[in-house]
Amino acid sequence: MQDIEQNLAKTRFWQNADHSRLNKEQIKVLNRLLDGDFADGISGSQYEKVAKVSRATATRHLVQLVEQGCLVRTEAGGRSTRYKIVG
């Protein structure tokens, strides 16, 4: 039952997301988040590893995803900063 809910949430997310403004790395990370791989959200260093990008690129991608309304930054700051799917 939870798989069905997760699939519905993922489908709804992608119906509302503007694919034209996302690159392949961002789509990959968003799908991993939607699949529940990062229950507490994703950090910049985790984004680097999953997307196989530099630290600067990971930061830039995460900022873009927040600006586009795909992710929200958690309350924690500094090294504890994490990003979660909006919704």
PDB file of N, CA, C and O in Angstrom:
ATOM      1  N   MET A   1       0.819  -1.189   0.000  1.00  0.00           N
ATOM      2  CA  MET A   1       0.000   0.000   0.000  1.00  0.00           C
ATOM      3  C   MET A   1       0.864   1.254   0.000  1.00  0.00           C
ATOM      4  O   MET A   1       0.544   2.239  -0.666  1.00  0.00           O
ATOM      5  N   GLN A   2       1.968   1.210   0.756  1.00  0.00           N
ATOM      6  CA  GLN A   2       2.852   2.363   0.811  1.00  0.00           C
ATOM      7  C   GLN A   2       3.508   2.606  -0.551  1.00  0.00           C
ATOM      8  O   GLN A   2       3.741   3.753  -0.932  1.00  0.00           O
ATOM      9  N   ASP A   3       3.808   1.527  -1.285  1.00  0.00           N
ATOM     10  CA  ASP A   3       4.388   1.660  -2.615  1.00  0.00           C
ATOM     11  C   ASP A   3       3.452   2.416  -3.549  1.00  0.00           C
ATOM     12  O   ASP A   3       3.901   3.223  -4.363  1.00  0.00           O
ATOM     13  N   ILE A   4       2.162   2.159  -3.434  1.00  0.00           N
ATOM     14  CA  ILE A   4       1.177   2.840  -4.270  1.00  0.00           C
ATOM     15  C   ILE A   4       1.154   4.328  -3.941  1.00  0.00           C
ATOM     16  O   ILE A   4       1.145   5.168  -4.840  1.00  0.00           O
ATOM     17  N   GLU A   5       1.144   4.648  -2.655  1.00  0.00           N
ATOM     18  CA  GLU A   5       1.156   6.054  -2.236  1.00  0.00           C
ATOM     19  C   GLU A   5       2.419   6.759  -2.718  1.00  0.00           C
ATOM     20  O   GLU A   5       2.373   7.901  -3.175  1.00  0.00           O
ATOM     21  N   GLN A   6       3.530   6.068  -2.610  1.00  0.00           N
ATOM     22  CA  GLN A   6       4.808   6.639  -3.046  1.00  0.00           C
ATOM     23  C   GLN A   6       4.798   6.884  -4.558  1.00  0.00           C
ATOM     24  O   GLN A   6       5.266   7.924  -5.020  1.00  0.00           O
ATOM     25  N   ASN A   7       4.273   5.941  -5.319  1.00  0.00           N
ATOM     26  CA  ASN A   7       4.184   6.103  -6.772  1.00  0.00           C
ATOM     27  C   ASN A   7       3.249   7.243  -7.152  1.00  0.00           C
ATOM     28  O   ASN A   7       3.528   8.000  -8.082  1.00  0.00           O
ATOM     29  N   LEU A   8       2.138   7.362  -6.431  1.00  0.00           N
ATOM     30  CA  LEU A   8       1.209   8.463  -6.708  1.00  0.00           C
ATOM     31  C   LEU A   8       1.852   9.817  -6.408  1.00  0.00           C
ATOM     32  O   LEU A   8       1.700  10.769  -7.173  1.00  0.00           O
ATOM     33  N   ALA A   9       2.566   9.892  -5.290  1.00  0.00           N
ATOM     34  CA  ALA A   9       3.243  11.141  -4.929  1.00  0.00           C
ATOM     35  C   ALA A   9       4.302  11.494  -5.975  1.00  0.00           C
ATOM     36  O   ALA A   9       4.450  12.657  -6.352  1.00  0.00           O
ATOM     37  N   LYS A  10       5.021  10.498  -6.428  1.00  0.00           N
ATOM     38  CA  LYS A  10       6.060  10.719  -7.445  1.00  0.00           C
ATOM     39  C   LYS A  10       5.429  11.199  -8.751  1.00  0.00           C
ATOM     40  O   LYS A  10       5.935  12.123  -9.388  1.00  0.00           O
ATOM     41  N   THR A  11       4.334  10.573  -9.142  1.00  0.00           N
ATOM     42  CA  THR A  11       3.641  10.962 -10.367  1.00  0.00           C
ATOM     43  C   THR A  11       3.120  12.387 -10.273  1.00  0.00           C
ATOM     44  O   THR A  11       3.270  13.170 -11.210  1.00  0.00           O
ATOM     45  N   ARG A  12       2.509  12.722  -9.141  1.00  0.00           N
ATOM     46  CA  ARG A  12       2.003  14.093  -8.946  1.00  0.00           C
ATOM     47  C   ARG A  12       3.133  15.114  -9.002  1.00  0.00           C
ATOM     48  O   ARG A  12       2.989  16.182  -9.595  1.00  0.00           O
ATOM     49  N   PHE A  13       4.253  14.777  -8.381  1.00  0.00           N
ATOM     50  CA  PHE A  13       5.400  15.683  -8.384  1.00  0.00           C
ATOM     51  C   PHE A  13       5.842  15.964  -9.816  1.00  0.00           C
ATOM     52  O   PHE A  13       6.013  17.121 -10.200  1.00  0.00           O
ATOM     53  N   TRP A  14       6.025  14.912 -10.603  1.00  0.00           N
ATOM     54  CA  TRP A  14       6.530  15.092 -11.971  1.00  0.00           C
ATOM     55  C   TRP A  14       5.510  15.740 -12.889  1.00  0.00           C
ATOM     56  O   TRP A  14       5.890  16.357 -13.884  1.00  0.00           O
ATOM     57  N   GLN A  15       4.228  15.619 -12.585  1.00  0.00           N
ATOM     58  CA  GLN A  15       3.216  16.317 -13.377  1.00  0.00           C
ATOM     59  C   GLN A  15       3.321  17.822 -13.180  1.00  0.00           C
ATOM     60  O   GLN A  15       3.028  18.589 -14.096  1.00  0.00           O
ATOM     61  N   ASN A  16       3.734  18.248 -12.000  1.00  0.00           N
ATOM     62  CA  ASN A  16       3.825  19.668 -11.678  1.00  0.00           C
ATOM     63  C   ASN A  16       5.205  20.263 -11.923  1.00  0.00           C
ATOM     64  O   ASN A  16       5.338  21.485 -11.989  1.00  0.00           O
ATOM     65  N   ALA A  17       6.230  19.436 -12.060  1.00  0.00           N
ATOM     66  CA  ALA A  17       7.603  19.926 -12.230  1.00  0.00           C
ATOM     67  C   ALA A  17       7.840  20.366 -13.676  1.00  0.00           C
ATOM     68  O   ALA A  17       7.306  19.775 -14.615  1.00  0.00           O
ATOM     69  N   ASP A  18       8.648  21.411 -13.834  1.00  0.00           N
ATOM     70  CA  ASP A  18       9.019  21.904 -15.163  1.00  0.00           C
ATOM     71  C   ASP A  18      10.298  21.190 -15.597  1.00  0.00           C
ATOM     72  O   ASP A  18      11.402  21.605 -15.244  1.00  0.00           O
ATOM     73  N   HIS A  19      10.138  20.125 -16.356  1.00  0.00           N
ATOM     74  CA  HIS A  19      11.275  19.305 -16.788  1.00  0.00           C
ATOM     75  C   HIS A  19      12.279  20.089 -17.621  1.00  0.00           C
ATOM     76  O   HIS A  19      13.471  19.781 -17.597  1.00  0.00           O
ATOM     77  N   SER A  20      11.824  21.085 -18.348  1.00  0.00           N
ATOM     78  CA  SER A  20      12.702  21.828 -19.249  1.00  0.00           C
ATOM     79  C   SER A  20      13.773  22.606 -18.490  1.00  0.00           C
ATOM     80  O   SER A  20      14.798  22.970 -19.067  1.00  0.00           O
ATOM     81  N   ARG A  21      13.546  22.863 -17.211  1.00  0.00           N
ATOM     82  CA  ARG A  21      14.496  23.639 -16.422  1.00  0.00           C
ATOM     83  C   ARG A  21      15.410  22.763 -15.570  1.00  0.00           C
ATOM     84  O   ARG A  21      16.211  23.272 -14.787  1.00  0.00           O
ATOM     85  N   LEU A  22      15.289  21.446 -15.724  1.00  0.00           N
ATOM     86  CA  LEU A  22      16.086  20.520 -14.920  1.00  0.00           C
ATOM     87  C   LEU A  22      17.098  19.795 -15.796  1.00  0.00           C
ATOM     88  O   LEU A  22      16.813  19.469 -16.948  1.00  0.00           O
ATOM     89  N   ASN A  23      18.287  19.545 -15.240  1.00  0.00           N
ATOM     90  CA  ASN A  23      19.264  18.757 -15.984  1.00  0.00           C
ATOM     91  C   ASN A  23      19.203  17.306 -15.508  1.00  0.00           C
ATOM     92  O   ASN A  23      18.489  16.987 -14.557  1.00  0.00           O
ATOM     93  N   LYS A  24      19.950  16.435 -16.173  1.00  0.00           N
ATOM     94  CA  LYS A  24      19.851  14.998 -15.881  1.00  0.00           C
ATOM     95  C   LYS A  24      20.272  14.664 -14.448  1.00  0.00           C
ATOM     96  O   LYS A  24      19.700  13.764 -13.833  1.00  0.00           O
ATOM     97  N   GLU A  25      21.265  15.379 -13.910  1.00  0.00           N
ATOM     98  CA  GLU A  25      21.692  15.119 -12.541  1.00  0.00           C
ATOM     99  C   GLU A  25      20.599  15.490 -11.546  1.00  0.00           C
ATOM    100  O   GLU A  25      20.353  14.763 -10.584  1.00  0.00           O
ATOM    101  N   GLN A  26      19.946  16.625 -11.784  1.00  0.00           N
ATOM    102  CA  GLN A  26      18.877  17.062 -10.895  1.00  0.00           C
ATOM    103  C   GLN A  26      17.712  16.077 -10.934  1.00  0.00           C
ATOM    104  O   GLN A  26      17.136  15.756  -9.895  1.00  0.00           O
ATOM    105  N   ILE A  27      17.369  15.607 -12.101  1.00  0.00           N
ATOM    106  CA  ILE A  27      16.279  14.636 -12.243  1.00  0.00           C
ATOM    107  C   ILE A  27      16.630  13.339 -11.506  1.00  0.00           C
ATOM    108  O   ILE A  27      15.783  12.755 -10.829  1.00  0.00           O
ATOM    109  N   LYS A  28      17.871  12.901 -11.641  1.00  0.00           N
ATOM    110  CA  LYS A  28      18.319  11.678 -10.958  1.00  0.00           C
ATOM    111  C   LYS A  28      18.182  11.817  -9.445  1.00  0.00           C
ATOM    112  O   LYS A  28      17.666  10.920  -8.778  1.00  0.00           O
ATOM    113  N   VAL A  29      18.646  12.945  -8.906  1.00  0.00           N
ATOM    114  CA  VAL A  29      18.581  13.157  -7.456  1.00  0.00           C
ATOM    115  C   VAL A  29      17.138  13.288  -6.993  1.00  0.00           C
ATOM    116  O   VAL A  29      16.769  12.732  -5.959  1.00  0.00           O
ATOM    117  N   LEU A  30      16.320  14.012  -7.739  1.00  0.00           N
ATOM    118  CA  LEU A  30      14.907  14.148  -7.364  1.00  0.00           C
ATOM    119  C   LEU A  30      14.217  12.786  -7.338  1.00  0.00           C
ATOM    120  O   LEU A  30      13.428  12.506  -6.436  1.00  0.00           O
ATOM    121  N   ASN A  31      14.509  11.950  -8.313  1.00  0.00           N
ATOM    122  CA  ASN A  31      13.919  10.605  -8.329  1.00  0.00           C
ATOM    123  C   ASN A  31      14.369   9.785  -7.124  1.00  0.00           C
ATOM    124  O   ASN A  31      13.567   9.050  -6.547  1.00  0.00           O
ATOM    125  N   ARG A  32      15.621   9.897  -6.740  1.00  0.00           N
ATOM    126  CA  ARG A  32      16.113   9.180  -5.556  1.00  0.00           C
ATOM    127  C   ARG A  32      15.400   9.679  -4.301  1.00  0.00           C
ATOM    128  O   ARG A  32      15.034   8.885  -3.433  1.00  0.00           O
ATOM    129  N   LEU A  33      15.203  11.001  -4.206  1.00  0.00           N
ATOM    130  CA  LEU A  33      14.475  11.558  -3.057  1.00  0.00           C
ATOM    131  C   LEU A  33      13.031  11.072  -3.059  1.00  0.00           C
ATOM    132  O   LEU A  33      12.499  10.697  -2.014  1.00  0.00           O
ATOM    133  N   LEU A  34      12.399  11.078  -4.221  1.00  0.00           N
ATOM    134  CA  LEU A  34      11.009  10.632  -4.330  1.00  0.00           C
ATOM    135  C   LEU A  34      10.867   9.136  -4.026  1.00  0.00           C
ATOM    136  O   LEU A  34       9.817   8.692  -3.562  1.00  0.00           O
ATOM    137  N   ASP A  35      11.915   8.373  -4.286  1.00  0.00           N
ATOM    138  CA  ASP A  35      11.899   6.935  -3.998  1.00  0.00           C
ATOM    139  C   ASP A  35      12.141   6.642  -2.521  1.00  0.00           C
ATOM    140  O   ASP A  35      12.058   5.491  -2.092  1.00  0.00           O
ATOM    141  N   GLY A  36      12.440   7.682  -1.742  1.00  0.00           N
ATOM    142  CA  GLY A  36      12.623   7.510  -0.310  1.00  0.00           C
ATOM    143  C   GLY A  36      14.040   7.132   0.093  1.00  0.00           C
ATOM    144  O   GLY A  36      14.267   6.696   1.221  1.00  0.00           O
ATOM    145  N   ASP A  37      14.992   7.292  -0.813  1.00  0.00           N
ATOM    146  CA  ASP A  37      16.372   6.916  -0.497  1.00  0.00           C
ATOM    147  C   ASP A  37      17.009   7.806   0.572  1.00  0.00           C
ATOM    148  O   ASP A  37      17.933   7.377   1.262  1.00  0.00           O
ATOM    149  N   PHE A  38      16.523   9.031   0.712  1.00  0.00           N
ATOM    150  CA  PHE A  38      17.077   9.966   1.688  1.00  0.00           C
ATOM    151  C   PHE A  38      15.936  10.487   2.559  1.00  0.00           C
ATOM    152  O   PHE A  38      15.420  11.583   2.341  1.00  0.00           O
ATOM    153  N   ALA A  39      15.557   9.690   3.537  1.00  0.00           N
ATOM    154  CA  ALA A  39      14.398  10.004   4.381  1.00  0.00           C
ATOM    155  C   ALA A  39      14.559  11.327   5.125  1.00  0.00           C
ATOM    156  O   ALA A  39      13.579  12.036   5.351  1.00  0.00           O
ATOM    157  N   ASP A  40      15.787  11.658   5.505  1.00  0.00           N
ATOM    158  CA  ASP A  40      16.031  12.899   6.240  1.00  0.00           C
ATOM    159  C   ASP A  40      16.387  14.057   5.322  1.00  0.00           C
ATOM    160  O   ASP A  40      16.781  15.123   5.797  1.00  0.00           O
ATOM    161  N   GLY A  41      16.257  13.867   4.028  1.00  0.00           N
ATOM    162  CA  GLY A  41      16.661  14.884   3.067  1.00  0.00           C
ATOM    163  C   GLY A  41      18.076  14.613   2.587  1.00  0.00           C
ATOM    164  O   GLY A  41      18.767  13.741   3.114  1.00  0.00           O
ATOM    165  N   ILE A  42      18.498  15.363   1.589  1.00  0.00           N
ATOM    166  CA  ILE A  42      19.822  15.149   1.014  1.00  0.00           C
ATOM    167  C   ILE A  42      20.736  16.332   1.341  1.00  0.00           C
ATOM    168  O   ILE A  42      20.314  17.488   1.304  1.00  0.00           O
ATOM    169  N   SER A  43      21.965  16.028   1.653  1.00  0.00           N
ATOM    170  CA  SER A  43      22.954  17.069   1.944  1.00  0.00           C
ATOM    171  C   SER A  43      23.715  17.388   0.660  1.00  0.00           C
ATOM    172  O   SER A  43      23.598  16.679  -0.340  1.00  0.00           O
ATOM    173  N   GLY A  44      24.484  18.447   0.704  1.00  0.00           N
ATOM    174  CA  GLY A  44      25.294  18.806  -0.450  1.00  0.00           C
ATOM    175  C   GLY A  44      26.297  17.726  -0.812  1.00  0.00           C
ATOM    176  O   GLY A  44      26.494  17.428  -1.990  1.00  0.00           O
ATOM    177  N   SER A  45      26.935  17.137   0.197  1.00  0.00           N
ATOM    178  CA  SER A  45      27.934  16.099  -0.084  1.00  0.00           C
ATOM    179  C   SER A  45      27.270  14.836  -0.650  1.00  0.00           C
ATOM    180  O   SER A  45      27.852  14.163  -1.502  1.00  0.00           O
ATOM    181  N   GLN A  46      26.067  14.513  -0.186  1.00  0.00           N
ATOM    182  CA  GLN A  46      25.352  13.366  -0.749  1.00  0.00           C
ATOM    183  C   GLN A  46      24.963  13.651  -2.197  1.00  0.00           C
ATOM    184  O   GLN A  46      25.047  12.771  -3.053  1.00  0.00           O
ATOM    185  N   TYR A  47      24.539  14.882  -2.464  1.00  0.00           N
ATOM    186  CA  TYR A  47      24.198  15.270  -3.841  1.00  0.00           C
ATOM    187  C   TYR A  47      25.415  15.086  -4.737  1.00  0.00           C
ATOM    188  O   TYR A  47      25.299  14.545  -5.837  1.00  0.00           O
ATOM    189  N   GLU A  48      26.586  15.534  -4.273  1.00  0.00           N
ATOM    190  CA  GLU A  48      27.829  15.381  -5.041  1.00  0.00           C
ATOM    191  C   GLU A  48      28.041  13.931  -5.457  1.00  0.00           C
ATOM    192  O   GLU A  48      28.343  13.645  -6.615  1.00  0.00           O
ATOM    193  N   LYS A  49      27.880  13.020  -4.502  1.00  0.00           N
ATOM    194  CA  LYS A  49      28.144  11.597  -4.755  1.00  0.00           C
ATOM    195  C   LYS A  49      27.109  10.980  -5.686  1.00  0.00           C
ATOM    196  O   LYS A  49      27.458  10.237  -6.603  1.00  0.00           O
ATOM    197  N   VAL A  50      25.841  11.287  -5.453  1.00  0.00           N
ATOM    198  CA  VAL A  50      24.776  10.702  -6.273  1.00  0.00           C
ATOM    199  C   VAL A  50      24.847  11.217  -7.708  1.00  0.00           C
ATOM    200  O   VAL A  50      24.737  10.444  -8.660  1.00  0.00           O
ATOM    201  N   ALA A  51      25.033  12.537  -7.856  1.00  0.00           N
ATOM    202  CA  ALA A  51      25.033  13.151  -9.178  1.00  0.00           C
ATOM    203  C   ALA A  51      26.408  13.098  -9.850  1.00  0.00           C
ATOM    204  O   ALA A  51      26.530  13.366 -11.045  1.00  0.00           O
ATOM    205  N   LYS A  52      27.440  12.750  -9.076  1.00  0.00           N
ATOM    206  CA  LYS A  52      28.814  12.706  -9.588  1.00  0.00           C
ATOM    207  C   LYS A  52      29.224  14.064 -10.156  1.00  0.00           C
ATOM    208  O   LYS A  52      29.662  14.179 -11.301  1.00  0.00           O
ATOM    209  N   VAL A  53      29.065  15.100  -9.306  1.00  0.00           N
ATOM    210  CA  VAL A  53      29.428  16.463  -9.678  1.00  0.00           C
ATOM    211  C   VAL A  53      30.328  17.057  -8.594  1.00  0.00           C
ATOM    212  O   VAL A  53      30.473  16.481  -7.516  1.00  0.00           O
ATOM    213  N   SER A  54      30.925  18.202  -8.885  1.00  0.00           N
ATOM    214  CA  SER A  54      31.774  18.881  -7.910  1.00  0.00           C
ATOM    215  C   SER A  54      30.926  19.517  -6.815  1.00  0.00           C
ATOM    216  O   SER A  54      29.706  19.623  -6.939  1.00  0.00           O
ATOM    217  N   ARG A  55      31.583  19.934  -5.752  1.00  0.00           N
ATOM    218  CA  ARG A  55      30.898  20.590  -4.639  1.00  0.00           C
ATOM    219  C   ARG A  55      30.195  21.871  -5.118  1.00  0.00           C
ATOM    220  O   ARG A  55      29.047  22.127  -4.757  1.00  0.00           O
ATOM    221  N   ALA A  56      30.893  22.663  -5.928  1.00  0.00           N
ATOM    222  CA  ALA A  56      30.308  23.916  -6.429  1.00  0.00           C
ATOM    223  C   ALA A  56      29.082  23.648  -7.289  1.00  0.00           C
ATOM    224  O   ALA A  56      28.078  24.351  -7.182  1.00  0.00           O
ATOM    225  N   THR A  57      29.164  22.634  -8.139  1.00  0.00           N
ATOM    226  CA  THR A  57      28.024  22.285  -8.991  1.00  0.00           C
ATOM    227  C   THR A  57      26.862  21.769  -8.154  1.00  0.00           C
ATOM    228  O   THR A  57      25.708  22.108  -8.415  1.00  0.00           O
ATOM    229  N   ALA A  58      27.160  20.953  -7.151  1.00  0.00           N
ATOM    230  CA  ALA A  58      26.107  20.447  -6.271  1.00  0.00           C
ATOM    231  C   ALA A  58      25.386  21.594  -5.576  1.00  0.00           C
ATOM    232  O   ALA A  58      24.157  21.607  -5.502  1.00  0.00           O
ATOM    233  N   THR A  59      26.143  22.549  -5.071  1.00  0.00           N
ATOM    234  CA  THR A  59      25.540  23.712  -4.406  1.00  0.00           C
ATOM    235  C   THR A  59      24.675  24.491  -5.375  1.00  0.00           C
ATOM    236  O   THR A  59      23.557  24.883  -5.042  1.00  0.00           O
ATOM    237  N   ARG A  60      25.187  24.715  -6.569  1.00  0.00           N
ATOM    238  CA  ARG A  60      24.433  25.460  -7.592  1.00  0.00           C
ATOM    239  C   ARG A  60      23.133  24.726  -7.959  1.00  0.00           C
ATOM    240  O   ARG A  60      22.072  25.343  -8.063  1.00  0.00           O
ATOM    241  N   HIS A  61      23.229  23.417  -8.152  1.00  0.00           N
ATOM    242  CA  HIS A  61      22.039  22.621  -8.493  1.00  0.00           C
ATOM    243  C   HIS A  61      21.002  22.677  -7.375  1.00  0.00           C
ATOM    244  O   HIS A  61      19.811  22.835  -7.641  1.00  0.00           O
ATOM    245  N   LEU A  62      21.449  22.548  -6.130  1.00  0.00           N
ATOM    246  CA  LEU A  62      20.513  22.576  -5.005  1.00  0.00           C
ATOM    247  C   LEU A  62      19.825  23.934  -4.898  1.00  0.00           C
ATOM    248  O   LEU A  62      18.622  23.999  -4.643  1.00  0.00           O
ATOM    249  N   VAL A  63      20.570  25.010  -5.087  1.00  0.00           N
ATOM    250  CA  VAL A  63      19.976  26.356  -5.047  1.00  0.00           C
ATOM    251  C   VAL A  63      18.936  26.492  -6.161  1.00  0.00           C
ATOM    252  O   VAL A  63      17.857  27.039  -5.934  1.00  0.00           O
ATOM    253  N   GLN A  64      19.248  26.005  -7.347  1.00  0.00           N
ATOM    254  CA  GLN A  64      18.300  26.058  -8.460  1.00  0.00           C
ATOM    255  C   GLN A  64      17.027  25.274  -8.150  1.00  0.00           C
ATOM    256  O   GLN A  64      15.923  25.724  -8.457  1.00  0.00           O
ATOM    257  N   LEU A  65      17.185  24.106  -7.544  1.00  0.00           N
ATOM    258  CA  LEU A  65      16.021  23.279  -7.214  1.00  0.00           C
ATOM    259  C   LEU A  65      15.141  23.952  -6.161  1.00  0.00           C
ATOM    260  O   LEU A  65      13.918  23.815  -6.198  1.00  0.00           O
ATOM    261  N   VAL A  66      15.747  24.671  -5.231  1.00  0.00           N
ATOM    262  CA  VAL A  66      14.972  25.423  -4.241  1.00  0.00           C
ATOM    263  C   VAL A  66      14.249  26.572  -4.935  1.00  0.00           C
ATOM    264  O   VAL A  66      13.064  26.795  -4.689  1.00  0.00           O
ATOM    265  N   GLU A  67      14.946  27.297  -5.793  1.00  0.00           N
ATOM    266  CA  GLU A  67      14.345  28.434  -6.511  1.00  0.00           C
ATOM    267  C   GLU A  67      13.199  27.987  -7.405  1.00  0.00           C
ATOM    268  O   GLU A  67      12.233  28.727  -7.590  1.00  0.00           O
ATOM    269  N   GLN A  68      13.296  26.787  -7.960  1.00  0.00           N
ATOM    270  CA  GLN A  68      12.252  26.268  -8.849  1.00  0.00           C
ATOM    271  C   GLN A  68      11.100  25.628  -8.086  1.00  0.00           C
ATOM    272  O   GLN A  68      10.120  25.193  -8.690  1.00  0.00           O
ATOM    273  N   GLY A  69      11.213  25.568  -6.769  1.00  0.00           N
ATOM    274  CA  GLY A  69      10.137  25.024  -5.953  1.00  0.00           C
ATOM    275  C   GLY A  69      10.097  23.513  -5.882  1.00  0.00           C
ATOM    276  O   GLY A  69       9.077  22.942  -5.497  1.00  0.00           O
ATOM    277  N   CYS A  70      11.184  22.853  -6.245  1.00  0.00           N
ATOM    278  CA  CYS A  70      11.244  21.394  -6.170  1.00  0.00           C
ATOM    279  C   CYS A  70      11.677  20.920  -4.790  1.00  0.00           C
ATOM    280  O   CYS A  70      11.189  19.908  -4.286  1.00  0.00           O
ATOM    281  N   LEU A  71      12.596  21.659  -4.187  1.00  0.00           N
ATOM    282  CA  LEU A  71      13.127  21.305  -2.878  1.00  0.00           C
ATOM    283  C   LEU A  71      12.930  22.450  -1.905  1.00  0.00           C
ATOM    284  O   LEU A  71      12.776  23.606  -2.300  1.00  0.00           O
ATOM    285  N   VAL A  72      12.939  22.111  -0.641  1.00  0.00           N
ATOM    286  CA  VAL A  72      12.915  23.104   0.430  1.00  0.00           C
ATOM    287  C   VAL A  72      14.091  22.795   1.348  1.00  0.00           C
ATOM    288  O   VAL A  72      14.410  21.636   1.612  1.00  0.00           O
ATOM    289  N   ARG A  73      14.723  23.858   1.826  1.00  0.00           N
ATOM    290  CA  ARG A  73      15.858  23.718   2.732  1.00  0.00           C
ATOM    291  C   ARG A  73      15.342  23.495   4.145  1.00  0.00           C
ATOM    292  O   ARG A  73      14.406  24.167   4.578  1.00  0.00           O
ATOM    293  N   THR A  74      15.947  22.556   4.866  1.00  0.00           N
ATOM    294  CA  THR A  74      15.506  22.291   6.236  1.00  0.00           C
ATOM    295  C   THR A  74      16.011  23.393   7.167  1.00  0.00           C
ATOM    296  O   THR A  74      16.827  24.227   6.777  1.00  0.00           O
ATOM    297  N   GLU A  75      15.518  23.380   8.388  1.00  0.00           N
ATOM    298  CA  GLU A  75      15.860  24.401   9.382  1.00  0.00           C
ATOM    299  C   GLU A  75      17.337  24.386   9.760  1.00  0.00           C
ATOM    300  O   GLU A  75      17.926  25.436  10.018  1.00  0.00           O
ATOM    301  N   ALA A  76      17.926  23.215   9.793  1.00  0.00           N
ATOM    302  CA  ALA A  76      19.331  23.097  10.199  1.00  0.00           C
ATOM    303  C   ALA A  76      20.224  23.834   9.212  1.00  0.00           C
ATOM    304  O   ALA A  76      19.943  23.875   8.014  1.00  0.00           O
ATOM    305  N   GLY A  77      21.288  24.407   9.720  1.00  0.00           N
ATOM    306  CA  GLY A  77      22.200  25.139   8.859  1.00  0.00           C
ATOM    307  C   GLY A  77      23.594  24.548   8.892  1.00  0.00           C
ATOM    308  O   GLY A  77      23.836  23.528   9.537  1.00  0.00           O
ATOM    309  N   GLY A  78      24.503  25.197   8.192  1.00  0.00           N
ATOM    310  CA  GLY A  78      25.890  24.753   8.159  1.00  0.00           C
ATOM    311  C   GLY A  78      26.038  23.369   7.561  1.00  0.00           C
ATOM    312  O   GLY A  78      25.430  23.058   6.537  1.00  0.00           O
ATOM    313  N   ARG A  79      26.839  22.549   8.195  1.00  0.00           N
ATOM    314  CA  ARG A  79      27.068  21.190   7.690  1.00  0.00           C
ATOM    315  C   ARG A  79      25.840  20.300   7.811  1.00  0.00           C
ATOM    316  O   ARG A  79      25.764  19.248   7.177  1.00  0.00           O
ATOM    317  N   SER A  80      24.889  20.719   8.617  1.00  0.00           N
ATOM    318  CA  SER A  80      23.667  19.925   8.809  1.00  0.00           C
ATOM    319  C   SER A  80      22.576  20.279   7.808  1.00  0.00           C
ATOM    320  O   SER A  80      21.488  19.707   7.863  1.00  0.00           O
ATOM    321  N   THR A  81      22.840  21.202   6.901  1.00  0.00           N
ATOM    322  CA  THR A  81      21.838  21.616   5.922  1.00  0.00           C
ATOM    323  C   THR A  81      21.424  20.436   5.057  1.00  0.00           C
ATOM    324  O   THR A  81      22.260  19.721   4.505  1.00  0.00           O
ATOM    325  N   ARG A  82      20.133  20.254   4.955  1.00  0.00           N
ATOM    326  CA  ARG A  82      19.563  19.200   4.112  1.00  0.00           C
ATOM    327  C   ARG A  82      18.425  19.800   3.297  1.00  0.00           C
ATOM    328  O   ARG A  82      17.867  20.844   3.635  1.00  0.00           O
ATOM    329  N   TYR A  83      18.104  19.110   2.222  1.00  0.00           N
ATOM    330  CA  TYR A  83      17.048  19.548   1.314  1.00  0.00           C
ATOM    331  C   TYR A  83      16.049  18.422   1.149  1.00  0.00           C
ATOM    332  O   TYR A  83      16.421  17.261   0.984  1.00  0.00           O
ATOM    333  N   LYS A  84      14.763  18.784   1.197  1.00  0.00           N
ATOM    334  CA  LYS A  84      13.696  17.794   1.066  1.00  0.00           C
ATOM    335  C   LYS A  84      12.770  18.191  -0.077  1.00  0.00           C
ATOM    336  O   LYS A  84      12.702  19.353  -0.478  1.00  0.00           O
ATOM    337  N   ILE A  85      12.062  17.193  -0.587  1.00  0.00           N
ATOM    338  CA  ILE A  85      11.071  17.428  -1.631  1.00  0.00           C
ATOM    339  C   ILE A  85       9.966  18.328  -1.068  1.00  0.00           C
ATOM    340  O   ILE A  85       9.537  18.155   0.072  1.00  0.00           O
ATOM    341  N   VAL A  86       9.517  19.278  -1.867  1.00  0.00           N
ATOM    342  CA  VAL A  86       8.409  20.151  -1.459  1.00  0.00           C
ATOM    343  C   VAL A  86       7.139  19.312  -1.402  1.00  0.00           C
ATOM    344  O   VAL A  86       6.875  18.504  -2.293  1.00  0.00           O
ATOM    345  N   GLY A  87       6.367  19.511  -0.361  1.00  0.00           N
ATOM    346  CA  GLY A  87       5.093  18.806  -0.289  1.00  0.00           C
ATOM    347  C   GLY A  87       4.938  18.080   0.929  1.00  0.00           C
ATOM    348  O   GLY A  87       3.912  17.433   1.136  1.00  0.00           O
TER     349      GLY A  87
END
